[in-house]
């Protein structure tokens, strides 16, 4: 019995070291003053949205999935996993839309359009992006969003930001907003609608202890398990443990 226990401990330690090694190898996006988020999981941009005033009332995700998924569901740990195979079918807005990692230029006043290869001056577009912010502890963090025009944000299944006034500059922030993060992975969905002129979305977080997916090299689905919130009583490595080891 003693030998069996020793072998189990050795195997467990090896498994733990492999998990920790995988976490350490990741090049996470980081946060802090003016650390604007560049990498996102994006839904292919929606065109001909009818203008931001009209599109702000539409849940395109729900419309395109027959109600199977919504703003609220994709901004949760379980729901964000479904985006890997999700097709948002919108015949009136450009056809089928899927999710993939993208990069925005945080200095580009038309980054909503250019991140999807559209002409910078394209009008009436709708941009959706998801990030996961992993926090070592439950904490309140100030979110600093910049947007043109109408930005809505959902966090862990609940809306936390709803502002139809553009902020005036690609890195201009008019409404810093406190958000409550859980220990572990926190899913944020950003939806920004544009009518004419500039088309941008940006954010930074007033906290220097968050690590954000997608990673710098564009990994998202590959690292979901590393930024998950573990079920109560589950005997596995939590995000906080990984961060301490790192």
N, C-alpha and C positions, 0 to 999 in steps of 0.2 A: 504493500500500500504506500509505503514511504517513497519507493522508486517511482510509482505511478504519479504521485503528487509532484515529485521533483520534475518529471518529464513535462507535466502539465504546466508547471510554472515556467519552464524553459520555453515551451512553445508559446505561451501567453506573452512572455517578455519579447520574443522574437516578433510576434504579430504587432505588439505595441510599437516596437522600434521601426517596423516597416511603415506603419501608419504615420508616425511622427516624422520619419524621413520624407514621406510623400508630402506632408504639410510644409516642412521646411523648404522643400524644393520649389514651392510655388512663389511666383513673383506677384504678390497681391498689389492692387492699387491701394494707395494709402490716403489718409485724410489729414486735415489740418488747415491752417490759415491759407487761403488762396490755392489749395490743392484741388483744382477743378477736375471733376471726374470725366475721363476721356472714353473709357471702355464701357459698353452697354450691351445687353441683350436686346436687340431691336426687332420690332415687327415691321415688315416691309411697309414703306411709307404709303399712306392713303392719299389719293389725289381726288380733286373735285369734291372736297368735303362740304361745300355749300357755305363756307365762311365759318369763322370760329364761334360766332354766336349760336349758329345752328348746330355745329358739330359738338359743341360743349355739352349738349343735351343727349348725345348719342353714345351708347356703349357699343362701339364697333366690334369688340371682341364677342359680346353676346349675340349681336346680329349675325356675325359671320360664323358662329358655331351653333346656331339654333338654340341658344340659351344654355348650352352645356358649360360654358366658361364665361366669366364676367371680369370686370375690373377688380372686384373684390376677391375672386377666387385665384386669379393669377398672381396676386400680391400676397400669397401665402406659401409656406414651404411645400405643401402637397400640390398646390395648384401650379406653381412655377415649374414643377417637373413635367407637367402635361404639355408645356409649351414646346418640348422637344419634338413632339410629333403632331402638334396642333396645326391645322389649316384653317385660317379665317377667310371664309369664302364671301366676297363682297362684289357681286356682279356690277353694281353701280359705282364702285370705287376702285376699279382696276383689276378685279378678278380675285384669285387666290393669293393670300398673304401668309407667309411663314415667318418664324422667329430665327434669328441668327446673331452671333456676336458682331458688333460694328464698333467703329471708332469715330468720334466727333472731334473736330478742331475747335477747341474752346475759345479761340480768338476770332473765329469766322462768324460774322453776323448772319450767315445763311446756312449754319451747320445742319439744321434739320434736313434741308434739301441736299446739300453736298454729301452728307453721310450716306446717302442712297444713290448718288450719281445723277441727281436731277440738276437741271439748270439752276444756278443760284437764285435767279429771279422768279422761280416758279411760285405761283400763288395757290391759295386754297388747298393746303396740304395739312395732314394730321400725322403727328409723330408719336410713337409709343416706345418707351425704353424701360428696361428692368435692370436693377442692380441688387446685389445682396451685400448688406453691410454687417459684418460680423463684429460683435462687441464682446469684450472680455467680461462684462458685467452689465446688469440692468442699469441704464442711465438715461438722463435727459440730455439731448444734444440739440444745438441750434443748427438748423438747415438754412443754407443761403442760396435760394434759387434765382436765376435770371432767365427771362423768357419773353418771347414775342411770337404769338400773342398770349393765348389763354392756356394757362397751365393748371392741371389738376394732378394731385399726387395721392396714391394709396399706400399705406404702410401696414403690413401684416393683416390685410383684409379690411382695413378701415380708411376712409378718406381723411387726410390730414392737411390738405392744402387745396384751395379753390380760388383762383385769382384770374379774372379776365382782363386785367390791365397790364399792358406790356411794361417792362422795367426800364426801357430807354437806352440800354447798352448791352452788348453781348456778355459783359461781365458786371453789369449794373444790377444791384440787389436793392429792392425797395421794401421787401417784407420778410425779414428773417423770421423763421418760425421754429419754435421748440417742438421737438418730437420725442416720444418715449420709446427707447430701444430695449428689447429683451436681451438677456445674455444669450449669446449664440448668433445665429443667422437671422437677419431682419430683411424682409423682401420689400422693395420699394418699386412701384410702378409709376412712371411719369407719362402723362399724356398732354401734348401741347398742340393746339390748333392755331393755324395761321390763315389770314385772309389776303393781305397784300403787304408789300414792302419787305423788311427784314424777316427772317424766319430762324430763330435760334432758341436753344434750350441749354441750360448750364446749371450746375450745382456744386457747392462745396459744403463741407460739414465742419463745424467748430468743435472739433475733437481730434486729437492726434493719436488715438488708440484704436481706431477702426481699421479693418482690412476688408477690401472690397473686391467682389467678383462681378464681372469677368476679370481674370488676371490680366497683367500687362500684355501677355502674349495671346490673349483672346480665349482662354479656357473658361468655360462656364459650366456646361453640363458635366464635364469631367471632374469638377471640384465640388459639386453639390453636397456630397457626403461630408466633406471637410468643413462646411459652413452650416451644417444642419443643427437644429435644436433637438437634442436627444429626448426620447420619451422618458417619463419619470421612472426611475428604477432600472433603466437599461444599462447593462454593464459594458459600456464602451467609452471611447475617448471623446470628451466634449471639446468644443472649440476653445474654451478657456484653458483646458489642459494643454492643448496643442500650442497655444500662444505663449504660455508660461515656459514650455520646453524650448520654444524657439528663442 
